[in-house]
Amino acid sequence: MRRYELMLLLRPDLEDDKLQSAVEKVTRAIVNDGGSLSKVSPWGKRRLAYEISHFREASYFLIHFDIEPAAVREIERGMLLSEEILRHLVTVIEDRPTTPEDEAMAAVPPPDDAPDADTDTHEVESDDALDALPEDDEDDVEPAAEAAGA
């Protein structure tokens, strides 16, 4: 099972009971597909950055849940068919270190023999690579003083 976050944007003209039934329909689909809900947070009505289906605002809901990755596609398909949902976004929540030992391992610096990003480590394998570079023709290059007209 993986942990997911779902952001729902629902039509702003829905009454509270229809709004709750639309959210319940999505949460029921998650539970019916073998998932478990962690948190359902209503964010209220907010102004959209751009117009979606002739609406300038939407009712936002944030849902955290755990489910098998194969079931996410079926849940998204159901949300696409719903007329109440303007947009949705499902993202995977990355696991973070939970114990002090995990945090200490994540903070360990790389070994000394690892190459630094600041140093230039490009090496030329042979002189043939240098021979392939074009040479500067000094006759074609004008000094800066001559180009300025001095």
N, C-alpha and C positions, 0 to 999 in steps of 0.2 A: 504494500500500500504506500502511496505517496501523498504528501500534503499539498493541497491546492488552495488557491484563493480565487474567488469569483466575484467580479464587480458587475452588478446588474444596473442598467439604466432603464427605468420603467416610465411609461407615459405619465405626464404630470396631471392629466385630466381624470385619472382614475380615483374613485372614492376609496376610502381607507379599507373597506372590506374587500374590494376587488384587488387592491394593491396587496393586501395580505394573502389573498388566495393565489395570486400569481407567484408570490415568493414561496408559499407552501407547495405549490405545484413543482417548483424547481427543487426544493429541499426533499420532497417526497420522491422525486426521480433519483436523487442522489442516494437516499436510503434504500430504495427499491433495487438499485444496482449494486448494493453491497457496500456502500460508503457509510461514513459516520460524520455527523456535523460537529464542528468544534465551536463555531461562533457565527451568529447572524446579527449583523449590525446595521440598523437603518441609519442612513446619513441625512435623510430629509431631501427636500427639493433644492436643487442647485442650478445655476445658470450654465448652459452649455457653451462651449467655445465656438460652436457653429451649429447651424440649424440642422436638425435631424427629423425627417418626416413632418416638416412644418412646425416643429416644436422648438422653442428656444430654451426650455428648461426640462429637467427630468428628475424623477425620484430615484435616489441612489441607494443601493443596498450592497453591503460587503459580506460575503459568506466564506468562511474557512471550513474546509472539509478534507477528509482522508478517503481515498478510493483507489482502486486499481486503474492504472493508466489506460487500459483498453476500454473502460466504461465511460471515459470522459467524452469521447466522440459522440456517443449516443445521447448523452445529456445535452451537449451543444446542439445537436440536431433538433432536439425538442425545443430548445430556446429559440432557435431560428424560426420555427414554425409558429411560435407564440406571437400574437398581435400586441400583447401588452408590453413586451420587452423591445425597447428601441435598440439597445446595444448590450453586448456582454463581452467580458474578457476573462478567460481562465488562465492563470499563471501558476507555475510550480513554485512552491516555497522551498528554498534551499535549506537543508539541514545545517544548523549552526552548532558549534561545539557547546556541549551542555555541562561537562564536568571541568573542574579547574585543570586537570591533567590535559584534556583536549585543548583548552585555551592556551596552556603552556606550550604544547607541541606546535600549535599554529603560530606562536610568536617566536619560535626558534629561528635564528638567522641562518642563511645558507652557509655551507662549509667554505673554508678559505680557498679551496682549490677551484671553486666555481668562478667562471669568468665574470668580471665586472662589466656592467653596462656602459660605464664611462670610458673604458679603455678601448682602443681601436685594435681589433685582433685580426684584421685582414692581412694575409700573407700572400706573397707572389710565389706560385709553385715553380715557375721556371722563367728563364730570361726570354723565352719565346713570347710570353704574354706581353712583355715590355716592347719587343720588336714590332708587335702588331699595332701599337699605338701610333697615331700620326705625329710627325714631328712638327714643331712650330717653325714657320718660315719667317725669319726676322725681317726680310725685305717687305713683306705685306703689312707689317705692324708699324704704325706711325707712333712716334713718341707723343706723349700728352701735350708737350709744349708746341709741337708742330701742328697738332690737330686743333689747338686753341687759337692758332693764328699769331702766335707771338714771334 
